[in-house]
Amino acid sequence: MKIRFLLDENLSPQLKIAVLNINSSIDILRVGDPNTPPLATPDPDILVDLESSQRLLFNN
């Protein structure tokens, strides 16, 4: 199973770009991207989304 990532909105959008520049096959999204929770979503709601989307959260 391929690991899928979700970046917290507090992380720079440039991080997603840098990861994809290193390896474009990595499945990485950021909160606020299409098909992710919108910006300012409360943490408990993001955790629910992580479970249903089967993504690993990166935050600071």
N, C-alpha and C positions, 0 to 999 in steps of 0.2 A: 504494500500500500504506500502510495506516495504521500509524503508529509506536506500539508497545506498550512500556510501561515497567514495570520492576520496581524497587522501592525496597529498599535494603539495610535489614536489621533495625535497624541502628544509627541510622537516621534516624527522627525522631519520627513516630509514627502520625498526628499532626496535619498533617503535610505532605501526605499523601494526601488528607485531608479538605479541606484548603485548595485543592489543585489541582482537586478535583472540584467545589468550590463556585464556582470561577472558570469551569470548563468541564466539565460533567458527561459530555460525550461522550469525554473522554480515557480511554484504556484504561490504567489504572494499578493495579498491585497492589503489595503489600509482602510481603517474605519472612515466612512465617508465616500468610498468608491462605490460604483454601482454594485448592487446585490450584496452590500454589507450594511451594518447598522449606520444610521446617519450620524454626523458629528454631534457631539454633546449627548449621546445616548448614555444613560446611567450604566455603571459597571455591571450591576446584576443582569441587566438586559443583554449586555454584550456577552456575558457568560452563557446565557441561554442560547444566544445565536451561535456561539462557539460549539456548543454541544450538537446543535442541529446541523451546522455546516462542517463539523469535524475538522476544525482548524486549530492550530496552536497559536496562542497569543504572545506577541512580543510587546512589552511595555517598559516604561522607565520608572 
